[in-house]
Amino acid sequence: MSSPVLPSHGRVRPLGLAQVRLTGGFWHERQAVNASATLAHCEAWMERLGWLANFDRVADGTTGPDRPGWPFSDSEVYKLLEALAWEAARTGAPEAEAAIERLTARIARAQDPDGYLNTCFGHGDQPPRYSDLEGGHELYNTGHLLQAAVARLRTHGEDDLVRLARRAADHVCRTFGLAGICGHPEIEVGLAEFGRATGEDRYVEQARLFLDRRGHGTLRDIPLGRAYFQDDLPIREAGVWRGHAVRALYLTAAAVDVAVERRDDELLQAVERQWERSVARRTYITGGMGSRHQDEGFGEDWELPPDRAYCETCAGVASVMVSWRLLLATGDARYADLIERTLYNVVAASPSPDGRAFFYANPLHQRTPGRSADPDEVSPRAEGGTRAAWFDVSCCPTNVARTLASLHGYLATSDDDGLQLHQYAPCSISAELPDGRRAAVEVETGYPRTGTVRVRITADAAAPWTLALRVPAWAAGATLTDAGRTREVAPGVAQLRRAFRASDVITLDLPVEPRFTWPDPRIDAVRGCVAVERGPEVLCAESRDLPGPDALDALVIDTGAGLKAGDGAALARALLPAHPGGGWPYLTHQAALTGDARWIDLPLRPYRTWAQRGPAGMRVWLPVSTPHPEGE
Amino acid sequence: MSSPVLPSHGRVRPLGLAQVRLTGGFWHERQAVNASATLAHCEAWMERLGWLANFDRVADGTTGPDRPGWPFSDSEVYKLLEALAWEAARTGAPEAEAAIERLTARIARAQDPDGYLNTCFGHGDQPPRYSDLEGGHELYNTGHLLQAAVARLRTHGEDDLVRLARRAADHVCRTFGLAGICGHPEIEVGLAEFGRATGEDRYVEQARLFLDRRGHGTLRDIPLGRAYFQDDLPIREAGVWRGHAVRALYLTAAAVDVAVERRDDELLQAVERQWERSVARRTYITGGMGSRHQDEGFGEDWELPPDRAYCETCAGVASVMVSWRLLLATGDARYADLIERTLYNVVAASPSPDGRAFFYANPLHQRTPGRSADPDEVSPRAEGGTRAAWFDVSCCPTNVARTLASLHGYLATSDDDGLQLHQYAPCSISAELPDGRRAAVEVETGYPRTGTVRVRITADAAAPWTLALRVPAWAAGATLTDAGRTREVAPGVAQLRRAFRASDVITLDLPVEPRFTWPDPRIDAVRGCVAVERGPEVLCAESRDLPGPDALDALVIDTGAGLKAGDGAALARALLPAHPGGGWPYLTHQAALTGDARWIDLPLRPYRTWAQRGPAGMRVWLPVSTPHPEGE
């Protein structure tokens, strides 16, 4: 069966990618753009920058100190290969298949006879293999190679890519049997899944070794501290995610895999505890993770500045990886809630509508508009506000590509008794249940613009099965209509069990009217502000909907006036005070409004669409004008 | 005359360091500790780490790729020399004089015949001279050498240090006549003052060349962007400080020097404009500058997060350098206001009471206590919360040392008609005015603990002169008592003009009761908070005065209850709400208080003393419970 993650057991099981098909709507369109534009865009950039030729140069013995790209550029090729493998299976597109063969052939030539495969170390005048475990990313690269091979093996079967990945994985197991970890976790999640896909448990065991070896200060200390690469504390002892967000999350994804395969409940509970605290205290309303630019890392509890939010797109992808694994292990709807939030407000925010430019950082407040990116230019910086065609460090585009190409795999799961719908999009699903029962449905919906989700049964059942529908945590007042009867369903999971008949229709109605959302009072950076959400979408204000360059700094929302429909996804009533200019900004009295203040209807639009109309200032959190003492 | 800065003209003139003597109080004590502990501490660390031996190794031809220290470690030796020169003149201490001769002899041996002097480039296997202008700090080092030589020349006269500095300066002028600037400004301010001290205008001219050459993108672009080293915009065109804070401020100090020497009002006005906007929108209530750890830099307008405030100690020193030069040029009391604020709340916050440990970063909110620093350990990180004995990058200790050793130079100025007192401390001042008039006073005060400043005239005047007393901007309601008559004086400057008689006493009474201070509503990060100040001191709450580890996160101040005297510098009435634990922190309603909330009297202490009782959580900005709509 083909799916990015296939645990040997768990509360629910992934459906194979062939069992789910997106048939329309937002994600279907994103998949189409990914297929028609992003995949070729990524390959073209890597060709242009010499990241692909790095493999040829190793094979030809011509690589040298002038090798272009960072040490981790090989991983971008592998992430593209993973995306191509999912895409080739999704549509059978011959271009994707041809690209896989083309790239695989070049990679294969660069592999050393003992299985080592890397274009930055160990050849010509390059530093020796594994001479910089902290920063060299060699095992990180191999981890992405293994994830690509998993995709290929599950969608196509054994081929040259899978064979070379086996040799690379064997090389890692031989070399790192006794000691050593990589500064950037990823080999662990790659090995664990490769072990599952090949049926070779020793790969899972090597992943476990890497996991348990970490956290004992075996990597060299660095100015950012060992927490940066999670070598400060063993994962079983840590209480919260910290350090570089993508590293922390890739490591955690592997920890779930190992915990499940080893039936290691202690490890699974440690991860769930970390998820809980990190989501409660270190996660943005968008689902974004990473509060600091300095180390691309988590901040401390309650440190969630909207303007300096890093919220790397890759951390969004990695967060989905973690929550998906926890959802499979536990069936708990809270994981699907976070996946949905992160997909709409981080992963989908990154790519431009044409699929050829990407946000790297996803701040929640942009004070000055970003620059207009030249589509022919490599952005040297991971700044917010600018979707760039490519980056000097360009991890995000291929991460978006592989996630979108396999996105239909994250919509639903099954268990012995039925089907669980976690994400709502127009789609067709068919799953075989035990005892010859078939659970087949088609979903029709305009979600998230509208809240009505129609689930039509498409196969008669010989025996009862259970249809479980996630009711998002924000959806208080949701209703379920079945056979003409409507009942309210609480956030969590709504279940129906019977011998469904083809053409039965179950309708879930989710309240997607725009709503105000208040932050925990301990989140210092957004005290005295509200956000506006609509269904799973976080909304934002953009400077181009406001008069004058300073209005975004000064605006104040009247929550008492409610929210209206109008231009954008919602309209809020906002005051634009005139502030006296200049002078020392710390005052002996509270600032008073001048007579020049005026009221406007402030358009709010989905956060993920921001800056699509051009560079703009933006803010998610809106200062409130109404008195809001605690306790009221 | 001896003083760190001696412009050829200006609205007011510095007094020579021999004309002002601190006789007691806070700064006098800091000078004593600096003399008795910090100077030897710095020399011992630089000996231990080989930063001093780097000069010997160049002289002996034994330096190599294993040279310890960063490329800018030479500058620490020079900053220590500058501190020693001021200190030797202040007290005539033979240890300081001996240290100057000892260090000078070692430095002199390392100078190349053509005047080049640097331990990191140009010798043995080192990279060639000036092969890394962006990061090599060669001219930066030379700038600090020149500042040390200025101190020596003005306090002692020509000696080996001054002679070698001349050769180094001449080398710079020969080498950089046509092109090139240093990634870290400092050579400019060093050359300008060295030109003043030696009377050689060509050094001032070279400073002008460097200044005008900057801002045209001559340095290589870097991931942080050219704004990092102010090579993005010519200084005459820039509207605000940006990029690395210390770089921006050293550059600006030089710009004032050049503007004054060249009577270049356009340049002076550009600097004043930048000061105004930067102080109004990019400066912390402590006077601290630098909102970002990532680049040790200014943020954008209104980007002033208290928890991630960098507020490097050196930026505080550099800010004082800038404002002092502007004060001399213009006489405007606002510059003295900022100097006072910065001295008490940044510069004085850095050193421990024993003068052997230092804050590098000075955040306004510490969520988790820093570590206890080992006095025998080099701190690898510029983190907040820990005063460390020494740092891997250890610019701050020597910067504090040179500032404290010359601090009496920043208290007062004179002009043709009198004396201006800018900072209040127990001191003795004597200045010659034109027409044989002598302005001599003694100041007695317990400031800033108490607000009464007694200025006793100590010499009869043959003719009238003007005594000008700064009334700080926060001191509304201040009174001046002269000859039994008391009148209210407005913030700014209070002046008295007459033929003063010895033993006349003028008393300034400043209201130093603790007071609430509100931020401009556009400073997003502290919306809904107040600070508490007392005179020029910013106060803070520390976790060790609170029950339980989470109280600092949750506390809420009732401003309506006012402030009381008590333990610490003030007591505020604070509520400690109990927050429900865990869960998604973005709520469909405003958080309500639970029945477990309780009221306490919260001690507030001077910010500069924080963590002196041991590692602690801390916050300057305190959430408020009272309704505080704009416009009330």
Interface residues (C-beta under 8 A of the other chain):
Chain A: D221 P223 L224 G225 E276 R277 V279 A280 R281 T283 I285 R292 H293 Q294 G299 E300 D301 W302 E303 P305 P306 D307 R308 D337 H365 R367 T368 P380 R381 D392 A473 W474 A476 R515 T517 W518 P519 D520 P521 R522 I523 D524 A525 V526 R527 G528 C529 A531 D553 A554 V556 L575 P577 H579 G581 G582 G583 W584 P585 Y586 L587 T588 H589 Q590 A591 A592 L593 A597 W621 P623 S625 T626 P627 H628 P629 E630 G631 E632
Chain B: D221 I222 P223 L224 G225 E276 R277 V279 A280 R281 T283 I285 R292 H293 Q294 G299 E300 D301 W302 E303 P305 P306 D307 R308 D337 H365 R367 T368 P380 R381 D392 A473 W474 A476 R515 T517 W518 P519 D520 P521 R522 I523 D524 A525 V526 R527 G528 C529 A531 D553 A554 V556 L575 P577 H579 G581 G582 G583 W584 P585 Y586 L587 T588 H589 Q590 A591 A592 L593 W621 P623 S625 T626 P627 H628 P629 E630 G631 E632
